[in-house]
Amino acid sequence: MDVKPNYCSIESVFSDSNTFIVPRYQRAYSWRKENHIEYADDLLSLYDKHQNNNKEAEHFFGGIVCVKVENDNPLDDKSIYQLVDGQQRLSTTVLLVSRMVEAIDKLVGDAEFNELRLRRIAKYESKFIEIVSEENNAEIRYPRVSMSARDYEFYDSHVRSRAAAEPVATSHKLLMEASDYFDKWLVENFINSEDSMKSLSNIDVLYRVLSKSCKFLLIKMSDVMDAYRLFQVINDRGRSLTAGDLLRASSLGEIANSNLAELELERSEKAWDFITSRGSSETDTLLTNYLIANTGKSQRKSALVENFSKEFFSDKTSIPEEIRKLEEGINTLVSLSEGRWPYDSNKISDVRKAKLHSLMVVLGHKHALPFLLAATKLSEKKFAEVVFYLEKFFFVYKTALGKRVTPLSNLYYRQIKWINNEGNNLSDYQPKIFFSELYAILEKVSAFEVVEYLNSLRYEKDGNNKGLKFVLSLLEENYEWVVNKKTRRGLDLYLIP
């Protein structure tokens, strides 16, 4: 892993002809008001210290991780870096400078004042907002920071042209909220309505404090995947990137850097849009369940990105296919968690299909999702048997008696490994063996505990009565067995005190 850290000012980050691009597939702008307030408060505190002659005052604003991108033209002086971490900080900083330019552009004074004002605008813009390059005898302007696909045009227009474009996406609205906040903040703290020269001076001190006393840890790297692995140990100021964010960015980054067609990148982007559409927390849970369903191993949240990348994205050529499989798997996991039957045929009765809804929604056994996802590789009949046994077991073992699910987890892992073992024939899988292992766990439970639970059941008006409803539906479903003493062979002793 080639790491080059540099503790430096924001002025150094934007030194010479450095430009930063946010990959098109990365998340959009996400800072909210609380982030803007914290950022502005830190900056104002730093400004006040310098105004009080504390010349050594500085503030660490966080890390920036980037990867050098090859320039298409070897004679071009621009240095292009792909941002892995730091887009929220850098884009907000450039946005603030743009609002500073807007603020002093409105100041009114004599000819000498206007000349100074225009020089300041040119200085601020050339340092933070855009660079000017001469190409084919013409001046070409490039943005210092280019946002991802969802924000590129809106951000570029808002920052460089300071045009009031109509916000469409949520991220656009957040950018507008940031602009509005910084406009008010500048007026309240730096603009003197009666003295334009004083206002211009205040803004310039703020600019120099921002440029020289705001420190960043700039880390330049040469490999995209290494950069995303490093990011996991660097805290992102504001909203932390989740495992879903990191896996999306790193996998799409590998596709973008390969020779695969643009259509493949777009297809993979859309797949990730679906995978991450349920919010960061649920996405990470789904990714964890998918990983367990494929490995049959417990997974630590802190190692999710590393283990997921190792399991599915180590072969860069197969990443698009793995993303397609992941999209299908996440879709199935969502269906299972909502109690929807994962098969299209009508071979299983609605009563049997309803067992899945009971297990997932009524009893809430989400812990079984990785195993059930793996079990969808079985025939529909065998899957239905598995669910049938599991629903009844889980009610008694966990819902009624409140036992720990650790033995159940270990059983699930063993079942997943058997199903995923390419050396095994899925037609040989026997749900009754799964049932026998469930029964072995249940045998350790005292019959008295079951009787005690049944005796405790009482109907509660306006209560959920989940346990009572389940027992009554179970008795109704097995009525013939309950009333036939010969069939029961004395097992009614476990049900009747």
C-alpha positions as MATLAB code, in Angstrom:
seq = 'MDVKPNYCSIESVFSDSNTFIVPRYQRAYSWRKENHIEYADDLLSLYDKHQNNNKEAEHFFGGIVCVKVENDNPLDDKSIYQLVDGQQRLSTTVLLVSRMVEAIDKLVGDAEFNELRLRRIAKYESKFIEIVSEENNAEIRYPRVSMSARDYEFYDSHVRSRAAAEPVATSHKLLMEASDYFDKWLVENFINSEDSMKSLSNIDVLYRVLSKSCKFLLIKMSDVMDAYRLFQVINDRGRSLTAGDLLRASSLGEIANSNLAELELERSEKAWDFITSRGSSETDTLLTNYLIANTGKSQRKSALVENFSKEFFSDKTSIPEEIRKLEEGINTLVSLSEGRWPYDSNKISDVRKAKLHSLMVVLGHKHALPFLLAATKLSEKKFAEVVFYLEKFFFVYKTALGKRVTPLSNLYYRQIKWINNEGNNLSDYQPKIFFSELYAILEKVSAFEVVEYLNSLRYEKDGNNKGLKFVLSLLEENYEWVVNKKTRRGLDLYLIP';
ca = [
       0.000    0.000    0.000;
       1.662    3.213   -1.220;
       0.748    5.963    1.265;
       2.049    9.553    1.143;
       0.588   11.591    4.026;
       1.137   15.332    4.253;
      -0.094   17.560    7.085;
      -0.718   20.819    5.279;
      -2.910   23.884    4.834;
      -5.888   24.023    2.506;
      -3.797   26.454    0.468;
      -1.303   23.631   -0.140;
      -4.078   21.188   -1.001;
      -5.085   23.525   -3.839;
      -1.510   24.380   -4.753;
      -0.440   24.978   -8.339;
      -2.805   23.233  -10.737;
      -4.298   20.562   -8.475;
      -7.894   19.623   -9.290;
     -10.089   17.103   -7.491;
     -12.857   15.017   -8.977;
     -15.502   13.118   -7.054;
     -16.133    9.836   -8.925;
     -19.471    9.900  -10.707;
     -20.692    6.908   -8.716;
     -19.923    8.289   -5.240;
     -22.615    9.599   -2.907;
     -23.954   13.090   -3.412;
     -23.503   16.125   -1.169;
     -24.794   15.188    2.293;
     -23.762   17.818    4.835;
     -26.658   19.308    6.766;
     -27.119   22.405    8.880;
     -25.410   20.959   11.955;
     -22.307   20.231    9.853;
     -22.286   23.764    8.414;
     -22.647   25.256   11.892;
     -19.752   23.191   13.258;
     -17.560   24.047   10.262;
     -18.365   27.787   10.488;
     -17.913   27.889   14.282;
     -14.441   26.333   13.997;
     -13.508   28.850   11.324;
     -14.874   31.825   13.255;
     -12.997   30.733   16.404;
      -9.814   30.561   14.350;
     -10.528   34.012   12.856;
     -11.041   35.534   16.322;
      -7.752   34.070   17.577;
      -5.868   35.692   14.711;
      -7.645   38.977   15.314;
      -6.363   38.741   18.896;
      -2.792   38.301   17.595;
      -2.573   34.555   18.210;
      -0.343   34.040   15.192;
       0.169   30.295   15.754;
      -3.523   29.420   15.888;
      -4.575   26.600   13.580;
      -7.315   23.985   13.369;
      -7.275   20.424   12.021;
     -10.253   19.918    9.713;
      -9.752   16.217    8.938;
      -8.304   13.909    6.317;
      -8.346   13.910    2.546;
      -7.625   10.643    0.741;
      -7.143   10.829   -3.019;
      -5.737    8.818   -5.917;
      -3.726   10.337   -8.765;
      -5.470   10.052  -12.133;
      -3.465    9.812  -15.331;
      -3.797   12.927  -17.457;
      -4.910   12.221  -21.032;
      -2.460   14.822  -22.326;
       1.105   14.260  -21.031;
       1.896   17.919  -21.802;
      -1.003   19.174  -19.696;
       0.078   20.777  -16.422;
      -3.092   19.892  -14.502;
      -2.765   17.392  -11.663;
      -6.000   15.445  -11.343;
      -6.888   13.551   -8.167;
      -9.868   11.281   -7.554;
     -11.360   11.964   -4.114;
     -11.958    8.942   -1.914;
     -12.447   10.804    1.361;
     -12.918   14.525    1.918;
     -15.440   15.537   -0.727;
     -17.809   17.029    1.862;
     -15.041   19.187    3.376;
     -13.493   20.277    0.089;
     -16.776   20.962   -1.688;
     -18.050   22.947    1.311;
     -14.811   24.956    1.468;
     -15.039   25.862   -2.226;
     -18.721   26.689   -1.782;
     -17.861   29.024    1.116;
     -15.231   30.826   -0.949;
     -17.802   31.218   -3.712;
     -20.170   32.865   -1.205;
     -17.323   35.117   -0.035;
     -16.851   36.210   -3.645;
     -20.583   36.819   -3.948;
     -20.544   38.904   -0.744;
     -17.729   41.244   -1.809;
     -19.107   41.449   -5.348;
     -22.091   43.289   -3.851;
     -19.952   45.877   -2.033;
     -20.022   49.380   -3.416;
     -17.174   51.930   -3.428;
     -15.132   54.321   -5.518;
     -12.987   53.386   -8.522;
      -9.951   52.544   -6.410;
     -12.087   50.339   -4.124;
     -13.651   48.554   -7.091;
     -10.223   47.834   -8.565;
      -9.123   46.258   -5.257;
     -12.375   44.339   -4.962;
     -11.953   42.839   -8.438;
      -8.342   41.823   -7.662;
      -9.522   40.037   -4.539;
     -12.239   38.213   -6.477;
      -9.707   37.086   -9.079;
      -7.342   35.878   -6.329;
     -10.018   33.912   -4.476;
     -11.405   32.335   -7.633;
      -8.042   31.310   -9.059;
      -7.012   29.661   -5.793;
     -10.149   27.788   -4.798;
     -12.759   27.842   -7.533;
     -11.143   27.285  -10.928;
      -7.833   27.142  -12.730;
      -7.103   28.592  -16.146;
      -5.162   26.540  -18.658;
      -4.041   27.528  -22.130;
      -4.849   24.869  -24.702;
      -4.619   25.304  -28.463;
      -4.037   29.032  -27.991;
      -7.253   29.402  -26.013;
      -7.989   29.821  -22.322;
      -9.834   26.848  -20.806;
     -11.234   27.037  -17.280;
     -11.441   23.933  -15.094;
     -13.190   23.610  -11.716;
     -10.974   22.942   -8.720;
     -13.563   20.475   -7.388;
     -15.903   18.483   -9.625;
     -18.754   16.700   -7.897;
     -20.280   13.299   -8.664;
     -22.777   12.794  -11.488;
     -25.838   13.698   -9.416;
     -24.420   17.084   -8.367;
     -21.908   17.995  -11.054;
     -23.926   20.480  -13.125;
     -25.810   22.005  -10.200;
     -22.691   22.476   -8.069;
     -20.558   23.761  -10.941;
     -23.165   26.329  -11.962;
     -23.799   27.389   -8.386;
     -20.122   27.749   -7.453;
     -18.445   29.043  -10.609;
     -21.287   31.036  -12.156;
     -23.081   31.629   -8.836;
     -26.296   31.004  -10.757;
     -29.465   30.211   -8.815;
     -30.334   26.922  -10.540;
     -33.517   25.133   -9.518;
     -32.688   22.333   -7.035;
     -34.007   18.919   -8.059;
     -32.297   16.310   -5.904;
     -32.075   16.286   -2.119;
     -28.363   17.008   -2.380;
     -29.126   20.138   -4.429;
     -31.396   21.389   -1.667;
     -28.665   20.697    0.889;
     -26.217   22.733   -1.201;
     -28.705   25.601   -1.362;
     -29.207   25.399    2.403;
     -25.432   25.586    2.848;
     -25.276   28.674    0.615;
     -28.083   30.378    2.508;
     -26.438   29.588    5.842;
     -23.016   30.906    4.795;
     -24.549   34.054    3.257;
     -26.196   34.930    6.592;
     -23.076   33.950    8.533;
     -20.882   36.241    6.427;
     -23.273   39.167    6.829;
     -23.566   38.682   10.594;
     -19.821   38.340   11.261;
     -17.856   40.089    8.501;
     -19.957   42.593    6.568;
     -20.207   46.163    7.834;
     -23.126   47.795    6.071;
     -21.635   51.266    6.625;
     -18.036   50.561    5.677;
     -17.345   48.626    2.464;
     -13.579   48.808    2.911;
     -13.853   47.319    6.399;
     -16.038   44.528    5.009;
     -13.526   43.843    2.238;
     -10.719   43.724    4.804;
     -12.641   41.355    7.099;
     -13.344   38.959    4.251;
      -9.687   38.997    3.217;
      -8.551   38.122    6.755;
     -11.086   35.267    6.726;
      -9.692   34.140    3.358;
      -6.114   34.115    4.681;
      -7.145   32.290    7.871;
      -8.983   29.715    5.756;
      -6.034   29.351    3.381;
      -3.177   29.119    5.863;
      -4.502   28.048    9.277;
      -7.009   25.350    8.320;
      -4.992   22.136    8.318;
      -5.702   18.830    6.588;
      -4.013   15.461    6.441;
      -3.611   15.011    2.689;
      -2.973   11.401    1.706;
      -2.161   10.707   -1.936;
      -2.305    7.103   -3.085;
      -1.804    5.174   -6.299;
      -4.357    2.353   -5.945;
      -8.141    2.844   -5.673;
      -8.898   -0.271   -3.591;
      -6.058    0.515   -1.186;
      -7.436    4.024   -0.808;
     -10.874    2.732    0.173;
      -9.372    0.268    2.626;
      -7.418    3.088    4.222;
     -10.541    5.196    4.430;
     -12.117    2.732    6.849;
      -9.784    3.940    9.618;
     -10.271    7.660    8.875;
     -13.293    9.376   10.354;
     -15.350   11.402    7.907;
     -16.403   14.708    9.475;
     -20.205   14.761    9.418;
     -21.955   11.726    7.968;
     -19.574    8.777    8.005;
     -19.434    6.666    4.908;
     -21.047    3.302    5.534;
     -19.967   -0.124    4.324;
     -22.469    0.225    1.479;
     -20.960    3.582    0.435;
     -17.439    2.164    0.495;
     -18.241   -1.045   -1.370;
     -20.211    0.855   -3.988;
     -17.421    3.357   -4.568;
     -14.551    0.865   -4.555;
     -16.236   -1.693   -6.848;
     -17.450    0.918   -9.337;
     -14.032    2.533   -9.183;
     -12.449   -0.697  -10.352;
     -14.946   -0.958  -13.224;
     -14.328    2.670  -14.220;
     -10.557    2.098  -14.245;
     -10.847   -1.071  -16.339;
     -11.409   -1.459  -20.058;
     -15.055   -2.439  -19.640;
     -17.712   -0.659  -21.661;
     -19.450    2.456  -20.352;
     -22.730    0.517  -20.531;
     -21.376   -1.973  -17.987;
     -20.548    0.844  -15.583;
     -24.028    2.323  -15.958;
     -25.624   -1.083  -15.378;
     -23.564   -1.588  -12.227;
     -24.384    1.918  -11.004;
     -28.105    1.234  -11.309;
     -27.667   -2.052   -9.469;
     -25.942   -0.244   -6.594;
     -28.696    2.400   -6.596;
     -31.157   -0.410   -5.887;
     -28.891   -2.130   -3.351;
     -28.418    1.086   -1.328;
     -31.957    2.462   -1.751;
     -33.146    1.536    1.764;
     -30.818    3.756    3.729;
     -27.357    3.168    5.135;
     -28.245    1.089    8.201;
     -30.547   -1.354    6.398;
     -28.132   -1.578    3.459;
     -25.265   -2.617    5.726;
     -27.517   -5.211    7.402;
     -28.526   -6.631    4.015;
     -24.888   -6.769    2.892;
     -23.949   -8.598    6.098;
     -26.764  -11.120    5.609;
     -25.722  -11.668    1.985;
     -22.122  -12.292    3.034;
     -23.170  -14.766    5.746;
     -25.472  -16.540    3.266;
     -22.481  -17.121    0.997;
     -19.829  -17.979    3.604;
     -21.684  -19.589    6.519;
     -19.555  -17.526    8.914;
     -20.316  -14.889   11.527;
     -19.339  -11.396   10.386;
     -18.075   -8.429   12.407;
     -19.433   -5.066   11.300;
     -15.962   -3.515   11.458;
     -14.615   -6.089    8.978;
     -17.593   -6.070    6.591;
     -15.920   -4.054    3.821;
     -12.686   -6.038    3.934;
     -14.372   -9.456    4.028;
     -16.953   -8.530    1.396;
     -14.270   -7.234   -0.977;
     -12.154  -10.340   -0.444;
     -15.093  -12.699   -1.036;
     -16.672  -11.042   -4.092;
     -14.433   -8.322   -5.569;
     -10.912   -9.801   -5.442;
     -11.138  -10.772   -9.125;
     -11.534   -7.392  -10.821;
     -12.795   -8.906  -14.081;
     -15.781  -10.531  -12.364;
     -16.929   -7.475  -10.354;
     -19.849   -6.572  -12.704;
     -21.201  -10.132  -12.522;
     -20.829  -10.174   -8.726;
     -22.748   -6.891   -8.496;
     -25.564   -8.414  -10.580;
     -25.693  -11.428   -8.238;
     -25.666   -9.092   -5.260;
     -28.604   -7.130   -6.653;
     -30.604  -10.354   -7.064;
     -29.614  -11.534   -3.583;
     -30.599   -8.245   -1.929;
     -33.941   -8.329   -3.745;
     -34.560  -11.853   -2.418;
     -33.497  -10.880    1.110;
     -35.968   -7.987    1.097;
     -38.750  -10.272   -0.123;
     -37.953  -12.850    2.548;
     -37.819  -10.242    5.322;
     -41.279   -9.025    4.294;
     -42.613  -12.591    4.307;
     -43.079  -12.797    0.530;
     -42.694  -16.233   -1.030;
     -39.495  -16.410   -3.123;
     -40.796  -18.871   -5.753;
     -43.139  -18.169   -8.678;
     -44.906  -21.537   -8.953;
     -48.217  -22.555   -7.321;
     -47.122  -25.962   -6.057;
     -47.291  -24.935   -2.389;
     -50.539  -24.067   -0.637;
     -51.193  -20.549    0.606;
     -51.356  -21.898    4.155;
     -47.800  -23.217    3.878;
     -46.598  -20.011    2.222;
     -48.080  -18.014    5.095;
     -45.612  -19.734    7.431;
     -42.848  -17.547    6.006;
     -44.811  -14.387    6.804;
     -45.449  -15.689   10.300;
     -41.764  -16.483   10.862;
     -40.434  -13.189    9.471;
     -43.112  -10.592   10.244;
     -45.205  -11.949   13.138;
     -42.384  -13.659   15.061;
     -39.689  -11.347   13.683;
     -36.978  -13.972   13.198;
     -34.739  -11.833   10.928;
     -31.743  -13.741   12.265;
     -32.684  -16.594    9.917;
     -32.446  -14.478    6.744;
     -28.949  -15.607    5.635;
     -29.926  -19.260    6.022;
     -33.230  -18.761    4.205;
     -31.450  -16.952    1.359;
     -29.099  -19.916    0.969;
     -32.092  -22.273    1.231;
     -33.752  -20.655   -1.811;
     -31.300  -22.738   -3.864;
     -33.312  -25.793   -2.784;
     -36.500  -26.985   -4.447;
     -39.646  -25.100   -3.470;
     -41.009  -28.145   -1.630;
     -37.892  -28.515    0.514;
     -37.782  -24.780    1.219;
     -41.413  -24.959    2.389;
     -40.560  -27.869    4.727;
     -37.653  -25.940    6.224;
     -39.880  -22.926    6.921;
     -42.628  -25.173    8.335;
     -40.286  -26.727   10.903;
     -38.481  -23.500   11.718;
     -41.599  -21.456   12.410;
     -42.864  -23.864   15.081;
     -39.436  -24.346   16.616;
     -38.729  -20.628   16.857;
     -42.044  -19.872   18.521;
     -41.419  -22.393   21.295;
     -37.679  -21.833   21.716;
     -37.374  -18.068   21.417;
     -40.790  -16.390   21.487;
     -42.304  -18.504   24.251;
     -39.246  -19.429   26.312;
     -36.855  -16.601   25.457;
     -33.828  -18.847   24.897;
     -30.582  -17.551   23.384;
     -30.227  -18.116   19.626;
     -26.526  -19.063   19.699;
     -27.166  -22.801   19.079;
     -29.477  -21.791   16.253;
     -26.796  -19.567   14.682;
     -24.307  -22.419   14.636;
     -26.912  -24.692   13.048;
     -27.624  -22.082   10.370;
     -23.912  -21.734    9.554;
     -23.571  -25.516    9.109;
     -26.649  -25.659    6.877;
     -25.412  -22.750    4.733;
     -22.005  -24.374    4.228;
     -23.633  -27.665    3.178;
     -25.949  -25.953    0.685;
     -23.104  -23.851   -0.779;
     -20.675  -26.756   -1.016;
     -20.264  -27.407   -4.737;
     -19.449  -31.037   -3.969;
     -22.939  -31.641   -2.567;
     -25.994  -32.432   -4.653;
     -28.866  -30.170   -3.550;
     -31.368  -32.899   -4.361;
     -29.801  -34.879   -1.488;
     -30.664  -32.208    1.078;
     -33.109  -33.581    3.653;
     -35.249  -31.066    5.604;
     -36.001  -33.824    8.136;
     -32.329  -33.831    9.101;
     -32.625  -30.092    9.688;
     -35.703  -30.819   11.815;
     -33.824  -33.460   13.817;
     -31.142  -30.888   14.664;
     -33.817  -28.416   15.739;
     -35.362  -31.117   17.873;
     -31.982  -31.883   19.457;
     -31.783  -28.252   20.571;
     -35.354  -28.334   21.863;
     -34.737  -31.561   23.813;
     -32.568  -29.554   26.219;
     -35.654  -27.549   27.198;
     -37.698  -28.821   30.142;
     -41.285  -29.773   29.304;
     -42.277  -27.942   32.468;
     -41.054  -24.648   30.936;
     -43.414  -25.149   27.998;
     -46.341  -25.972   30.281;
     -45.560  -22.947   32.431;
     -45.614  -20.691   29.383;
     -48.935  -22.112   28.172;
     -50.467  -21.593   31.607;
     -49.326  -17.962   31.559;
     -51.207  -17.108   28.366;
     -54.118  -14.742   28.957;
     -56.154  -12.700   26.542;
     -55.400   -8.985   26.936;
     -57.876   -6.484   25.597;
     -56.142   -4.122   23.151;
     -52.929   -6.156   23.573;
     -51.129   -7.834   20.677;
     -51.810  -11.354   22.113;
     -49.224  -12.695   19.665;
     -48.447  -15.822   21.679;
     -52.076  -16.711   22.274;
     -52.971  -16.213   18.618;
     -50.112  -18.451   17.533;
     -51.047  -21.278   19.902;
     -54.724  -21.135   18.893;
     -53.883  -21.150   15.179;
     -51.489  -24.046   15.782;
     -54.211  -26.040   17.555;
     -56.664  -25.278   14.757;
     -54.163  -26.328   12.116;
     -53.460  -29.611   13.936;
     -56.967  -30.250   15.273;
     -57.135  -33.873   14.104;
     -53.865  -34.677   15.849;
     -54.945  -32.921   19.055;
     -58.223  -34.831   19.442;
     -56.776  -38.229   18.474;
     -55.257  -39.637   21.669;
     -53.928  -42.714   19.912;
     -51.962  -40.527   17.518;
     -50.670  -38.345   20.328;
     -49.497  -41.360   22.344;
     -49.373  -39.469   25.586;
     -47.760  -36.296   24.255;
     -50.817  -34.372   25.542;
     -49.121  -34.510   28.947;
     -46.826  -31.816   27.645;
     -49.778  -29.632   26.728;
     -52.240  -30.217   29.572;
     -51.114  -29.718   33.185;
];
